[in-house]
Amino acid sequence: MANGKCAVIGDRDSVLLFKAVGIEVYDVTDGEQANKTLHRLARLDYAVVYVTETYYPACDETIREFQGEAYPAIIPIPDASGTQGIGMRAIRENVEKAVGLDILSNS
C-alpha cells in the first residue's frame, strides 16, 4: 500500500518549484538516471510520481513494470520548455482502452 508520498522527476528548471508545495524533487540529468530514480521510488511505495515528458520515454521499462499496480501513479508532465503531447497521448490511450473508442479525438 502506498504511503501517500509524492515526488517529481525531471531537470532542475522544471522540477524545482514543486519543492515549494511539499513534493519531493529529484533533479536528474539523463534518461537512465530518471529510470533508476523512478524504479527506486516505486519500490519505496510512493503514491504518485510525476515525470517530465523529456524523461518519460526513458522510463518506459519501469512504467510497464508498475502499470498493472495500483501504486504508484506515474504521470507525465510538461517540462520548462513546454509540452510534447506525451501526457495527452497517454490519457487518450487509457480512455480508449476503457471505453473502446477514442472519444477525445478532435475529428
MODELLER restraints for C-alpha pairs under 7 A, 6 or more apart:
rsr = mdl.restraints
at = mdl.atoms
rsr.add(forms.Gaussian(group=physical.xy_distance, feature=features.Distance(at['CA:1:A'], at['CA:45:A']), mean=6.75, stdev=0.5))
rsr.add(forms.Gaussian(group=physical.xy_distance, feature=features.Distance(at['CA:2:A'], at['CA:45:A']), mean=4.64, stdev=0.5))
rsr.add(forms.Gaussian(group=physical.xy_distance, feature=features.Distance(at['CA:2:A'], at['CA:46:A']), mean=5.51, stdev=0.5))
rsr.add(forms.Gaussian(group=physical.xy_distance, feature=features.Distance(at['CA:2:A'], at['CA:47:A']), mean=4.95, stdev=0.5))
rsr.add(forms.Gaussian(group=physical.xy_distance, feature=features.Distance(at['CA:2:A'], at['CA:71:A']), mean=6.18, stdev=0.5))
rsr.add(forms.Gaussian(group=physical.xy_distance, feature=features.Distance(at['CA:3:A'], at['CA:45:A']), mean=6.12, stdev=0.5))
rsr.add(forms.Gaussian(group=physical.xy_distance, feature=features.Distance(at['CA:3:A'], at['CA:46:A']), mean=6.16, stdev=0.5))
rsr.add(forms.Gaussian(group=physical.xy_distance, feature=features.Distance(at['CA:3:A'], at['CA:47:A']), mean=6.32, stdev=0.5))
rsr.add(forms.Gaussian(group=physical.xy_distance, feature=features.Distance(at['CA:4:A'], at['CA:46:A']), mean=6.35, stdev=0.5))
rsr.add(forms.Gaussian(group=physical.xy_distance, feature=features.Distance(at['CA:4:A'], at['CA:47:A']), mean=5.01, stdev=0.5))
rsr.add(forms.Gaussian(group=physical.xy_distance, feature=features.Distance(at['CA:5:A'], at['CA:46:A']), mean=5.06, stdev=0.5))
rsr.add(forms.Gaussian(group=physical.xy_distance, feature=features.Distance(at['CA:5:A'], at['CA:47:A']), mean=5.58, stdev=0.5))
rsr.add(forms.Gaussian(group=physical.xy_distance, feature=features.Distance(at['CA:5:A'], at['CA:48:A']), mean=6.82, stdev=0.5))
rsr.add(forms.Gaussian(group=physical.xy_distance, feature=features.Distance(at['CA:6:A'], at['CA:23:A']), mean=5.56, stdev=0.5))
rsr.add(forms.Gaussian(group=physical.xy_distance, feature=features.Distance(at['CA:6:A'], at['CA:24:A']), mean=6.35, stdev=0.5))
rsr.add(forms.Gaussian(group=physical.xy_distance, feature=features.Distance(at['CA:6:A'], at['CA:46:A']), mean=6.04, stdev=0.5))
rsr.add(forms.Gaussian(group=physical.xy_distance, feature=features.Distance(at['CA:6:A'], at['CA:47:A']), mean=6.04, stdev=0.5))
rsr.add(forms.Gaussian(group=physical.xy_distance, feature=features.Distance(at['CA:6:A'], at['CA:48:A']), mean=4.83, stdev=0.5))
rsr.add(forms.Gaussian(group=physical.xy_distance, feature=features.Distance(at['CA:6:A'], at['CA:49:A']), mean=5.74, stdev=0.5))
rsr.add(forms.Gaussian(group=physical.xy_distance, feature=features.Distance(at['CA:7:A'], at['CA:23:A']), mean=5.34, stdev=0.5))
rsr.add(forms.Gaussian(group=physical.xy_distance, feature=features.Distance(at['CA:7:A'], at['CA:24:A']), mean=4.49, stdev=0.5))
rsr.add(forms.Gaussian(group=physical.xy_distance, feature=features.Distance(at['CA:7:A'], at['CA:25:A']), mean=5.81, stdev=0.5))
rsr.add(forms.Gaussian(group=physical.xy_distance, feature=features.Distance(at['CA:7:A'], at['CA:48:A']), mean=6.52, stdev=0.5))
rsr.add(forms.Gaussian(group=physical.xy_distance, feature=features.Distance(at['CA:7:A'], at['CA:49:A']), mean=4.85, stdev=0.5))
rsr.add(forms.Gaussian(group=physical.xy_distance, feature=features.Distance(at['CA:7:A'], at['CA:50:A']), mean=6.25, stdev=0.5))
rsr.add(forms.Gaussian(group=physical.xy_distance, feature=features.Distance(at['CA:8:A'], at['CA:15:A']), mean=6.55, stdev=0.5))
rsr.add(forms.Gaussian(group=physical.xy_distance, feature=features.Distance(at['CA:8:A'], at['CA:23:A']), mean=6.92, stdev=0.5))
rsr.add(forms.Gaussian(group=physical.xy_distance, feature=features.Distance(at['CA:8:A'], at['CA:24:A']), mean=6.31, stdev=0.5))
rsr.add(forms.Gaussian(group=physical.xy_distance, feature=features.Distance(at['CA:8:A'], at['CA:25:A']), mean=5.16, stdev=0.5))
rsr.add(forms.Gaussian(group=physical.xy_distance, feature=features.Distance(at['CA:8:A'], at['CA:26:A']), mean=6.05, stdev=0.5))
rsr.add(forms.Gaussian(group=physical.xy_distance, feature=features.Distance(at['CA:8:A'], at['CA:49:A']), mean=5.55, stdev=0.5))
rsr.add(forms.Gaussian(group=physical.xy_distance, feature=features.Distance(at['CA:8:A'], at['CA:50:A']), mean=4.51, stdev=0.5))
rsr.add(forms.Gaussian(group=physical.xy_distance, feature=features.Distance(at['CA:8:A'], at['CA:51:A']), mean=5.78, stdev=0.5))
rsr.add(forms.Gaussian(group=physical.xy_distance, feature=features.Distance(at['CA:9:A'], at['CA:15:A']), mean=6.91, stdev=0.5))
rsr.add(forms.Gaussian(group=physical.xy_distance, feature=features.Distance(at['CA:9:A'], at['CA:25:A']), mean=6.34, stdev=0.5))
rsr.add(forms.Gaussian(group=physical.xy_distance, feature=features.Distance(at['CA:9:A'], at['CA:26:A']), mean=4.81, stdev=0.5))
rsr.add(forms.Gaussian(group=physical.xy_distance, feature=features.Distance(at['CA:9:A'], at['CA:27:A']), mean=6.13, stdev=0.5))
rsr.add(forms.Gaussian(group=physical.xy_distance, feature=features.Distance(at['CA:9:A'], at['CA:28:A']), mean=6.83, stdev=0.5))
rsr.add(forms.Gaussian(group=physical.xy_distance, feature=features.Distance(at['CA:9:A'], at['CA:34:A']), mean=6.58, stdev=0.5))
rsr.add(forms.Gaussian(group=physical.xy_distance, feature=features.Distance(at['CA:9:A'], at['CA:50:A']), mean=6.17, stdev=0.5))
rsr.add(forms.Gaussian(group=physical.xy_distance, feature=features.Distance(at['CA:9:A'], at['CA:51:A']), mean=4.80, stdev=0.5))
rsr.add(forms.Gaussian(group=physical.xy_distance, feature=features.Distance(at['CA:9:A'], at['CA:52:A']), mean=6.42, stdev=0.5))
rsr.add(forms.Gaussian(group=physical.xy_distance, feature=features.Distance(at['CA:10:A'], at['CA:26:A']), mean=6.57, stdev=0.5))
rsr.add(forms.Gaussian(group=physical.xy_distance, feature=features.Distance(at['CA:10:A'], at['CA:27:A']), mean=5.43, stdev=0.5))
rsr.add(forms.Gaussian(group=physical.xy_distance, feature=features.Distance(at['CA:10:A'], at['CA:28:A']), mean=5.55, stdev=0.5))
rsr.add(forms.Gaussian(group=physical.xy_distance, feature=features.Distance(at['CA:10:A'], at['CA:51:A']), mean=6.06, stdev=0.5))
rsr.add(forms.Gaussian(group=physical.xy_distance, feature=features.Distance(at['CA:10:A'], at['CA:52:A']), mean=5.20, stdev=0.5))
rsr.add(forms.Gaussian(group=physical.xy_distance, feature=features.Distance(at['CA:10:A'], at['CA:55:A']), mean=6.74, stdev=0.5))
rsr.add(forms.Gaussian(group=physical.xy_distance, feature=features.Distance(at['CA:11:A'], at['CA:27:A']), mean=5.24, stdev=0.5))
rsr.add(forms.Gaussian(group=physical.xy_distance, feature=features.Distance(at['CA:11:A'], at['CA:28:A']), mean=5.41, stdev=0.5))
rsr.add(forms.Gaussian(group=physical.xy_distance, feature=features.Distance(at['CA:11:A'], at['CA:29:A']), mean=6.16, stdev=0.5))
rsr.add(forms.Gaussian(group=physical.xy_distance, feature=features.Distance(at['CA:12:A'], at['CA:27:A']), mean=5.10, stdev=0.5))
rsr.add(forms.Gaussian(group=physical.xy_distance, feature=features.Distance(at['CA:13:A'], at['CA:80:A']), mean=6.32, stdev=0.5))
rsr.add(forms.Gaussian(group=physical.xy_distance, feature=features.Distance(at['CA:14:A'], at['CA:79:A']), mean=5.10, stdev=0.5))
rsr.add(forms.Gaussian(group=physical.xy_distance, feature=features.Distance(at['CA:14:A'], at['CA:80:A']), mean=4.72, stdev=0.5))
rsr.add(forms.Gaussian(group=physical.xy_distance, feature=features.Distance(at['CA:15:A'], at['CA:25:A']), mean=6.31, stdev=0.5))
rsr.add(forms.Gaussian(group=physical.xy_distance, feature=features.Distance(at['CA:16:A'], at['CA:25:A']), mean=6.72, stdev=0.5))
rsr.add(forms.Gaussian(group=physical.xy_distance, feature=features.Distance(at['CA:18:A'], at['CA:25:A']), mean=6.75, stdev=0.5))
rsr.add(forms.Gaussian(group=physical.xy_distance, feature=features.Distance(at['CA:19:A'], at['CA:25:A']), mean=6.07, stdev=0.5))
rsr.add(forms.Gaussian(group=physical.xy_distance, feature=features.Distance(at['CA:28:A'], at['CA:34:A']), mean=5.91, stdev=0.5))
rsr.add(forms.Gaussian(group=physical.xy_distance, feature=features.Distance(at['CA:31:A'], at['CA:55:A']), mean=5.29, stdev=0.5))
rsr.add(forms.Gaussian(group=physical.xy_distance, feature=features.Distance(at['CA:31:A'], at['CA:58:A']), mean=4.90, stdev=0.5))
rsr.add(forms.Gaussian(group=physical.xy_distance, feature=features.Distance(at['CA:31:A'], at['CA:59:A']), mean=6.99, stdev=0.5))
rsr.add(forms.Gaussian(group=physical.xy_distance, feature=features.Distance(at['CA:32:A'], at['CA:58:A']), mean=6.69, stdev=0.5))
rsr.add(forms.Gaussian(group=physical.xy_distance, feature=features.Distance(at['CA:34:A'], at['CA:55:A']), mean=6.42, stdev=0.5))
rsr.add(forms.Gaussian(group=physical.xy_distance, feature=features.Distance(at['CA:34:A'], at['CA:59:A']), mean=6.72, stdev=0.5))
rsr.add(forms.Gaussian(group=physical.xy_distance, feature=features.Distance(at['CA:35:A'], at['CA:58:A']), mean=6.33, stdev=0.5))
rsr.add(forms.Gaussian(group=physical.xy_distance, feature=features.Distance(at['CA:35:A'], at['CA:59:A']), mean=4.50, stdev=0.5))
rsr.add(forms.Gaussian(group=physical.xy_distance, feature=features.Distance(at['CA:35:A'], at['CA:62:A']), mean=6.68, stdev=0.5))
rsr.add(forms.Gaussian(group=physical.xy_distance, feature=features.Distance(at['CA:39:A'], at['CA:62:A']), mean=5.90, stdev=0.5))
rsr.add(forms.Gaussian(group=physical.xy_distance, feature=features.Distance(at['CA:42:A'], at['CA:72:A']), mean=5.95, stdev=0.5))
rsr.add(forms.Gaussian(group=physical.xy_distance, feature=features.Distance(at['CA:45:A'], at['CA:72:A']), mean=6.89, stdev=0.5))
rsr.add(forms.Gaussian(group=physical.xy_distance, feature=features.Distance(at['CA:46:A'], at['CA:72:A']), mean=5.66, stdev=0.5))
rsr.add(forms.Gaussian(group=physical.xy_distance, feature=features.Distance(at['CA:47:A'], at['CA:71:A']), mean=5.42, stdev=0.5))
rsr.add(forms.Gaussian(group=physical.xy_distance, feature=features.Distance(at['CA:47:A'], at['CA:72:A']), mean=4.57, stdev=0.5))
rsr.add(forms.Gaussian(group=physical.xy_distance, feature=features.Distance(at['CA:47:A'], at['CA:73:A']), mean=6.20, stdev=0.5))
rsr.add(forms.Gaussian(group=physical.xy_distance, feature=features.Distance(at['CA:48:A'], at['CA:72:A']), mean=5.11, stdev=0.5))
rsr.add(forms.Gaussian(group=physical.xy_distance, feature=features.Distance(at['CA:48:A'], at['CA:73:A']), mean=4.70, stdev=0.5))
rsr.add(forms.Gaussian(group=physical.xy_distance, feature=features.Distance(at['CA:48:A'], at['CA:74:A']), mean=6.07, stdev=0.5))
rsr.add(forms.Gaussian(group=physical.xy_distance, feature=features.Distance(at['CA:49:A'], at['CA:72:A']), mean=6.54, stdev=0.5))
rsr.add(forms.Gaussian(group=physical.xy_distance, feature=features.Distance(at['CA:49:A'], at['CA:73:A']), mean=6.18, stdev=0.5))
rsr.add(forms.Gaussian(group=physical.xy_distance, feature=features.Distance(at['CA:49:A'], at['CA:74:A']), mean=4.95, stdev=0.5))
rsr.add(forms.Gaussian(group=physical.xy_distance, feature=features.Distance(at['CA:49:A'], at['CA:75:A']), mean=6.30, stdev=0.5))
rsr.add(forms.Gaussian(group=physical.xy_distance, feature=features.Distance(at['CA:50:A'], at['CA:74:A']), mean=5.81, stdev=0.5))
rsr.add(forms.Gaussian(group=physical.xy_distance, feature=features.Distance(at['CA:50:A'], at['CA:75:A']), mean=4.73, stdev=0.5))
rsr.add(forms.Gaussian(group=physical.xy_distance, feature=features.Distance(at['CA:50:A'], at['CA:76:A']), mean=5.76, stdev=0.5))
rsr.add(forms.Gaussian(group=physical.xy_distance, feature=features.Distance(at['CA:50:A'], at['CA:77:A']), mean=6.46, stdev=0.5))
rsr.add(forms.Gaussian(group=physical.xy_distance, feature=features.Distance(at['CA:51:A'], at['CA:75:A']), mean=6.11, stdev=0.5))
rsr.add(forms.Gaussian(group=physical.xy_distance, feature=features.Distance(at['CA:51:A'], at['CA:76:A']), mean=4.94, stdev=0.5))
rsr.add(forms.Gaussian(group=physical.xy_distance, feature=features.Distance(at['CA:51:A'], at['CA:77:A']), mean=6.04, stdev=0.5))
rsr.add(forms.Gaussian(group=physical.xy_distance, feature=features.Distance(at['CA:52:A'], at['CA:76:A']), mean=5.55, stdev=0.5))
rsr.add(forms.Gaussian(group=physical.xy_distance, feature=features.Distance(at['CA:52:A'], at['CA:77:A']), mean=4.80, stdev=0.5))
rsr.add(forms.Gaussian(group=physical.xy_distance, feature=features.Distance(at['CA:52:A'], at['CA:78:A']), mean=5.53, stdev=0.5))
rsr.add(forms.Gaussian(group=physical.xy_distance, feature=features.Distance(at['CA:52:A'], at['CA:79:A']), mean=5.31, stdev=0.5))
rsr.add(forms.Gaussian(group=physical.xy_distance, feature=features.Distance(at['CA:53:A'], at['CA:76:A']), mean=5.50, stdev=0.5))
rsr.add(forms.Gaussian(group=physical.xy_distance, feature=features.Distance(at['CA:53:A'], at['CA:77:A']), mean=5.62, stdev=0.5))
rsr.add(forms.Gaussian(group=physical.xy_distance, feature=features.Distance(at['CA:53:A'], at['CA:78:A']), mean=5.42, stdev=0.5))
rsr.add(forms.Gaussian(group=physical.xy_distance, feature=features.Distance(at['CA:53:A'], at['CA:79:A']), mean=6.34, stdev=0.5))
rsr.add(forms.Gaussian(group=physical.xy_distance, feature=features.Distance(at['CA:53:A'], at['CA:84:A']), mean=6.65, stdev=0.5))
rsr.add(forms.Gaussian(group=physical.xy_distance, feature=features.Distance(at['CA:53:A'], at['CA:86:A']), mean=6.29, stdev=0.5))
rsr.add(forms.Gaussian(group=physical.xy_distance, feature=features.Distance(at['CA:54:A'], at['CA:79:A']), mean=6.93, stdev=0.5))
rsr.add(forms.Gaussian(group=physical.xy_distance, feature=features.Distance(at['CA:56:A'], at['CA:76:A']), mean=6.31, stdev=0.5))
rsr.add(forms.Gaussian(group=physical.xy_distance, feature=features.Distance(at['CA:76:A'], at['CA:86:A']), mean=6.93, stdev=0.5))
rsr.add(forms.Gaussian(group=physical.xy_distance, feature=features.Distance(at['CA:76:A'], at['CA:87:A']), mean=5.19, stdev=0.5))
rsr.add(forms.Gaussian(group=physical.xy_distance, feature=features.Distance(at['CA:77:A'], at['CA:87:A']), mean=6.31, stdev=0.5))
rsr.add(forms.Gaussian(group=physical.xy_distance, feature=features.Distance(at['CA:92:A'], at['CA:102:A']), mean=6.81, stdev=0.5))
rsr.add(forms.Gaussian(group=physical.xy_distance, feature=features.Distance(at['CA:92:A'], at['CA:104:A']), mean=6.38, stdev=0.5))
rsr.add(forms.Gaussian(group=physical.xy_distance, feature=features.Distance(at['CA:96:A'], at['CA:102:A']), mean=4.83, stdev=0.5))
